[in-house]
Amino acid sequence: MNLFQANPLEDPNPQGARPLADRMRPRTLDEFVGQEHLVGSGKPLRVQIERDDPTSMIFWGPPGTGKTTLAKIIAGITKADFIEFSAVLAGIKEIKQVMSDAERARQYGTRTIVFVDEIHRFNKAQQDAFLPHVEKGSIRLIGATTENPSFEINSALLSRCRVYVLNPLTEDQIVVLLRRALSDSERGLGPMHLETSDECLRKIAAYSSGDARSAYNVLEVAASLAQQAGVNALSEQTIQEAVQKRVLLYDKGGEEHYNIISALHKSVRNSDPDAALYWLARMLEAGEDPLYIARRVVRMAVEDIGLAEPTALALCMAARDAVDFIGMPEGNLALAQAIVYLSVAPKSNALYTAYGAVKQDVEQTAAEPVPLHLRNAPTSLMKDLGYGKGYQYAHDTKEKVANMQCLPDSLRGRVYYRPTNEGVEKRIRERLEEIKRIKKI
C-alpha cells in the first residue's frame, strides 16, 4: 500500500471516474467556502496556515464541512509530503511504517503532514504511537473527527494539538457550492449546461443538513436523472427523486445522540410539547432504537413529573409496551403521546431531590442499626432482647398515625421529601401537614 501522495491536490484519475464532491474539492483557501470564523482574514487557522506554523491540529465537525479539504490545502501551501490514511483501515504496523518514513524524510529536509481521517476510531495504543513523533516534530499531525475530541482523543495527544471546530455549512453557502459545480466546465457539471432555480438548489441545501458532500451527491444524481430523461433542466420533481430521504446528522453512539436526547428531555421539563415532538422525531427518523427512547421517557416521568401526576409513569410504561408490541413505525405515536403528556403535565422533581438527599446521607453517615421497636421478633430470644418493644400499630390509633420515630437517632427529624404545590403533590403536601399536626397531639 503506497500511502504517499506528492501533491494532495493533484488529480491522478480522470474526472469522470471520481464523484462530483471529490472533483469539486477546493484547492485554495480562496476557493474554500464556509468556516469564516477559522479561515477568514485574520482568523486563527488562516493565521496559522499563512505563518506556516507547524503545530499539529484536530479538525472537529460534522461530515461534509471541509476537514479533509483544509488538510490538503495546508499540505499544498506548505509543500509538505502528505500522507493520508483512515483510522478505520490502518493499524499499529502502518503507523510505525509511516513514522519511520517521515523520520527519514525529515533528515533530508522534507516535511511530512500525516492526515488521519476519523482519528477518534484509533484506540489508545494507536494514538500513543503518534506521541513521540509529534513531540519531536518528525511529523505534523492533522486529525479529523466527527466526535468530541475531549472524549475520544487521548489527553496527551490532544494537549499537543490545536483543536478547530468546524460548523455545518449554511444553506446559502451550499447553494454557492452547487452553483459553482453547475458552471464549472473543468471539474464540475458545466459541459451538461444544466439549468435550475435557486429554489431547487435551496431544497438540496435544506435536505443536506449542512453537509456539502451530501449536497454534491444529490446534485450529481439529479443531473444523471435529467440526462437520462433528455432534459437540461433540474426540476423540483427531479430534485425530490434524487433526494429520496433527508440526511439527518445523527450517530447512535456519538455526541449528537446525547445532544438530541438532552434536548428532548429538557424540552419536556420546560413544558414545550412542540419542541419535544421535534427532537423525538429527529431521533426516530434517524433510526434511533425506540426502546432506548422509551426508557428515557420513563426516566422523565419519575424525574421531572413524579407524584405531581402519578399516572404519568403508568402511561409511559404503557407507551414502552406499545412500542414493543406493535413495533415501528406505528409505535412512534405511542412515544409521541407519552412525550406530549409529560410536557403538559405538572412538574415536580421533589422525589428526585429527596432520593438524592437520602443517598447522600446513606453514603456519608454511619449505617446505624434499625431501632429496636421497628424490628420484627419471630423468636423468644428476639423478644427478650427488646425486638419490637414499644412498636405502635398505626391502625389501632384513631387517626391511623402513630407518633413513633422511624429514622435512626442520628437522623431524627430529617425531612427529605418536600412536595410542591403542583398537581397531586399539592394534596400530598396538605396530607403531610395534617400528619404532622396529628403527631403533635
N, C-alpha and C positions, 0 to 999 in steps of 0.2 A: 504493500500500500504506500503510495507516494503522498506524503502529507504536505509537501512544499508546493507553493504557488509563487512564482517570481513576481507576478503582478496580480494582486487580488481583483483588480478592476478590468483586467484583460478578458476578452471574450473568446474562450477556446472552442466553443461549439457554435454551429450555425444557429442563426436567430430562431428559425422555425422549430428547432429541437428543444428549446427552453421555454418554460412558462413565461407569460407576459410579465408577471410580478418580478421575475429574475431579470428579464431583459430591461425592464424599466427602472432597475435599481439605480438611484442617484450615484454619480461618480465623484461629485464635488460637494462641498458644503453649500455652494450657491444653488445647486440643484435640489438640495435636501429641503423637504417641506415638513413643517411641524417642529416641536420641541424648541421653540424660540427661547424658552427660559434657560436652555442649555447652550444652544449654538448661535443665538442672536449676537449681535455686535456687543462685545464687552462681557458676555456671559461666561460662566466658569469653564464649561467644557471647551468652548471655542478658544478661550484664552489659553487653556492647557494645550490644545492642539497647535495653535499658532506659535506658542513658545517651545514646542517640541518637548514638553515636559514628559519624561519617561515613566512617570508614576503609573502603576497598574491601576485598573479600574473595573468596576462592575456596573453593567447596564441592567437596570431592573425596570420592567414594564410589561404591559400586555403584549400578546402576539401582534405582529404587523405594525410596530411603531418605529422601527428603524434601528434596532440594536445591532444586527449583523451589518447593515449598511454603514453605520457610523464606524464600526471596527475596520471595515475595508477602506473607508475614506481615510481614516487615520493612518493605516498602513501605506496607502498610496502617497499621502502627503509626506510621511517621514522616510519614504524609500526603504522601508524595512522588509526583511523576509516575512512573509505572512503564512503562518501555519494555522490551519483551521481544522478542527475536528469536533465531533459531537460527543457529549458525555454519555450518550446512550450506547455508543459503539466502542469507545476507547476504554482501555484498562490500564493497569499499572505498567505493563510492558510497553505499551505505546507511549505513555507519558515519559518513561525513562529514556526511551529512544529519542523522543523529541528534545528532551532536556540535554542529552548528550550532543546531539547535532547542533543545538543552539549554543552550547558552550564552545564547541569548536569554531562555529561561525563568529562568535564574539572575539576569539583570539585573532581572527583575521580582519577585525574591524567592522563586521557585519552585524547589524542589529536585528533582533528577531521579535516579532509580535506573535504571541500564541493566543488565538481566539478560541474560547471554549463555549460552544452553544449549549444551553441547558445545563449550566455548571452545577445547578442545585441537585442534579442527578448523580454527581460524583459522591462516593461515600467518604468518610473521614480520612481513610488511608490514602485514597486517591488525591484528595485535596491537599493533604500534608505533603505529598510528593512534590508539589509546586513550591512549597515554602522556601527552601534554601536557595532555589534558583531565582525566585522573585527578590529575595533578600540581597543576593549578590549582584543583581542586575543583569543576570545572564539572559533573562527574557523580560518582556513586558507583557504581562497577562491582562487580557481583556475577556471578562466573562459576561455572558448574557443569561438572564434568568427571568422567568415569569413569576417566581416565588419570592417572598420576602427574604432578602439575604440575611437578615438578623436571625432568622430561624434556620436557614438552610446552608449557610456558609460558615465554616469554622471561624471562630473569633480571631485566631492567629492570622489566618489568611485575610480575613475581612479588614483587620487593622492595617494591613499593608496596601490596601486598595482604596481608591475613592469611589464612592457609590453615587451614581447618577440615576435619578428616577425619570423614566420616560412616561408621558401621558398618552392616553388614546387620542388619535387624531380627531379633529372636529370634522363635521360634515363638509364645511367649506373647504378645508384642506384636502379632503379626499376627492371632492369634485375637481379641484385644481389638478390633482394627480391623474384622474380619469380623463380630463380634457387633454392633458399632455400626452397620455397614451394614445388617444384617438388621432391626434395630429402628428405624432412622431413617425416619420417615414423610415427612419433608420432602425429603430428598436421596437417601435410600437405598432399600432394598427393603421397608421397613415395610409399605406397602399390600398386599404379596403375602402377608403373615402366614405366612412360611416357618418351618418348624421343622427343627432338625438337632442332632446331638450334638456335643459338644466333640471327640470322636474324629474326626469328619468334617472339622471345621474345622482340626484339627491336621494332617490329611492334606494339606489345601490349603496350610497353612503350611509343611509339610515340603517339599512339591513346589515351592514358590515360591522357595526358597533365599534367603530374607531380602528378597525384592522385594515390597513392598506392592502395587505396581501390578499385578504378575503375579497376586498372590493375589486382588485385586478382580476381575480379568478372569475368573479361573476361577470365582469365586463367581457372577458375572453370567451366565456361560454355564450353570452348573449350575442357576441359578434359571430360566433360559429353558427348559431341558430339562424341569424339573419342571412348569413351567406348561404346556408342550406335552403332557405326559403326564397333566395334570389332577390332579396331587397337590400338596399343600402341605408336603411334607417332602423334605429333601435327604438321600437315602440314600448309602451308601458307593459303590454302583454308579453313581449319578448323578454323584458327585464324580469317580469314575475316568473316566467318559466325558468329563467336562469337562476333566480334566487332560490326557488323551492322552499327553503326554510331559513329563517333568520339565524345568523350566527350569534349565539349567546355566550359571552365571556363567562366561563364557569369551569371550575376544576373541583371535583368532589373531594379531593384530598388536599387542596391548596388553600391559599389565603382567601380567595374570593368566596369559597364555600363558607368560611367563617364570617366574612364580612356580610354576606347576604342573610345568613341565619340570624346574625346580630341585628341587622336592620329589621327583619321580620319581628323578632322578639320585642325590640324597642318600640316599634310601631304599635304593636298590641298593647304594650304597657302604657303608651301615650294615648290610648283610646282613639286610634286613627285606622278605621277599618279599610279605607281605600288604599292607604299605603301598605297595610298588612297584606291585602289581597294581591297587590302588585308584586311585593317581594316573594310571596308564596308562589305566584305564577312564574316568576323568574327562576325559582329553584326547580319547580316541577317540569317546566318546559325545557329546561337544560338537562333533564334526565336524573335529577336527584332521587335517591331512594325514598319513596313516600313514607315508609315505615320509620325512617330516621326523622322526617319532619313530624310524623305523628308522635314520636317520643318527645320531641322538643315541645310540641303543642301541649302535651300532658304536663310537662315541666312548667310551662307558662301558667297553666291553670292553678297549680299548687303554689307557685312562687309569687305571682302577681295578683291573683284573684282570691285564692284561699277561701276562708269562711265568709267573705263578703258575698259570695254567690256559690254555695256548696254544690249546686248542681253542675257547675262548670266542669268539675273533674269527671263526673259521670258522662257528660256529653262528649268530652274529649276522648274518654276511653271507648265510647261508642263509635266515634269517628275512626279511631285506630282499628277497631274490629271491622268496621265497614270497608276500610281500605284493604284489610287482609282478606275479607270475604269476597268482595266483588272485583277487586283489582283495579287496574288503571285502564283507561282514563276516567272511568266513572267515579273512582274513589277521590278524584280531585275535588269534587263538590262536597264530599263529606269533610275534607280538610278545610275547604273554604268556609263551610258552615261553622265549623269549630272556631276558626280564626276570627270571623266576624262576631260570633257570640262572645268570645273573650275580649274583643276590642271594645264592645259596648257595655260589657259587664262592669259593675262597681269594682274598684281596685283596692286591694289591701295586701301589703307584704308583712302583716303582723305575725303570721305563722312563720314565715321565712326568717324574720328578725328574731323571733322567740327561740326558734331552734338553734340559730347561730349563737345566741347568748347562752343557751343550755349547753351546747357543745363546748363553748369556751370554759364554762365552769367545770364540766366533766374533765377537760384536759388539764386545767390549772389548779384545781382544788383536790384535796385528799379524797380518796374513794372511801367515804365513811360507810360503816355497816348500816343496814336497814334498821330503823328504830324498832325496838322490841315489840311495841304494840301493833306494828304493821306486819309482823311475821306470822306465818302460819304455824300451828302447833299440832301436828298429826300424832305425836308420841307423848307419852307421860313425861319423859325426860325434858322435852322441849317446854312443856307446860311448867315443870318445876323450875326451869331456867328463866321463866318470865316471858316466854314467847306468847304473843297475843294478849298479854295482860294490859288492861286499860283501853283496849280497842272499843270504839263506839260504832255500833251498826247504824248507819245513816237512816235506814228505813224505819228504825224504831223511834226516830225523832219526829216531832210534829211537822217541821219544815223540810224533812228529808236531807238535812245538812247538819253534820256533827262538827262541833268546834274542836277539831283534832288536828294536830300538827302532822303533816305527811312528808315534809322535807327533812333532811338531816339537820342537826342543830347548827352546824356552821353556815347553813344556807337559809336559816329560819327567816321567814318574811320576804324572801326573794320573789320578785314578780318578773316573769319572762314574757308572758303573752299579754299584750296590750291592744285589744281590739279597737278598730277605728269606728268612725260613725258612718261607714259606707255599707249599704245593703244590709244583709243579715247580721253583719258584725255589730251594727247598732243595737240590735236586740240582744246579742251576746254580751255586749258591754253593760247594758242595763241589767241583765241577769247576774253578771259578776258583781255589780254594785249591790244588788239585792242579797247575794250570798254573803258578802262582807258584812252587811247590816245584820243578817241572821246570826253570824258567828259572834258578833259583839253582844248579843242579847244574853 
